[in-house]
């Protein structure tokens, strides 16, 4: 029997009380300062409504080891600040009363992170009412049990952080290696005898169209609706970010451009050059284009990798920080090197393996990182779940 099990058996064998947060802690809002008040060389960090510091300031209004909850922006995000800092007015600070350990309270609140996110009021920006936090029930075992749980979770947190850091470093190195080989494999010299052909001679495409995604009565999430894809739904790894909650009715489908599963689509406005191969049937917005016919000289995935390379180059050479839009004439004039089919297939096989390691959320390094976090959250929840003491 572990030390924790012995403590529970000895001190609370029949369960523990679940008490409103307001009964065991005081929640205080910080004091407002603006971006104009920030100082680049300020001594103390400023915590506001995000998940990271918003800048630095000359003074502090909170001491070390303070629990914070963002009330606006990243509303519901729980953090434990281990240095003196300035809490802005959209940063809630949680101070435990005598019945509960500070770090134990933090772990309880963090364990309810998903619940807090689900209770945010969707607006611009998102926010969470303080009373939601105050009414949330948390377990309050004897203080000796709390401290033993904190000891275990502190050790587990440190170990998980070390493992995640190692995996993240490995992922960063793999991505650099991926970019190196991508450039090596996809760049050709015209002296090599490889033909360079304009996109408009290799593929035809059309932009998406109506409807606009918001404020129209024909939009709904009902049965028979189809997913509608916008620029924001296209990830950086040739996959759609999500199956998207935006859906259109059968009435609107007849007015839209259909992209069957496996279609190559590309964003041509806003964050242009985002490319994906669709994992499901969808309709596409007018800021997105679909390639509906490719030359038999092209392996489709090779074409996708070349498009990614071209737009990465355009992004680096564009005026300003991003390319805002691109015309059909500009786009179709891009030149694609077209080696023999077997060479294209070889290039795709190598780059796909790198892509799986770097980007695949089901089997690559991102999946391993996510698995470590899920394992941590699972055991944290097990440690913080008690039989409730009946009155």
Number of C-alpha atoms within 10 A of each C-alpha: 5 7 10 17 12 13 16 19 12 10 16 17 13 13 17 20 18 17 15 16 24 18 13 19 19 14 19 15 18 19 14 13 15 9 10 6 12 16 14 10 10 13 14 19 22 25 26 28 27 18 16 12 15 16 18 21 20 16 14 16 13 16 13 11 16 20 24 27 31 26 25 24 20 20 26 34 23 24 20 18 15 11 14 18 23 26 27 21 19 21 26 26 23 25 20 22 13 10 13 19 19 21 21 23 23 22 22 20 26 22 19 19 15 12 15 20 16 12 15 19 14 12 9 8 12 16 21 23 14 16 11 14 21 17 13 16 17 21 23 25 22 17 15 14 20 22 18 15 19 20 14 13 19 14 12 15 16 11 13 17 15 12 15 18 13 13 17 16 12 14 19 14 13 17 17 13 13 20 15 11 16 19 12 11 16 20 13 17 10 10 7 8 10 14 16 15 14 15 19 16 13 18 16 14 18 14 18 23 17 15 20 13 15 9 7 10 8 15 20 15 13 10 9 10 18 24 20 26 29 21 24 14 17 24 14 14 17 22 17 23 14 13 17 15 12 16 24 26 18 14 11 16 20 11 13 19 22 19 23 16 12 13 20 23 29 26 26 23 18 16 16 19 26 26 27 24 22 20 15 15 17 24 28 24 22 21 19 26 23 24 15 14 12 18 12 10 12 18 18 19 19 21 21 19 18 20 20 20 18 16 18 14 11 14 18 12 12 12 10 9 9 14 19 14 14 14 9 13 9 8 14 16 13 15 18 22 18 21 18 13 14 10 14 20 17 12 19 23 14 14 21 15 14 20 18 16 20 24 21 16 15 13 12 17 21 18 16 16 19 14 15 16 16 12 12 18 15 12 13 20 16 10 16 17 14 19 13 14 14 9 4
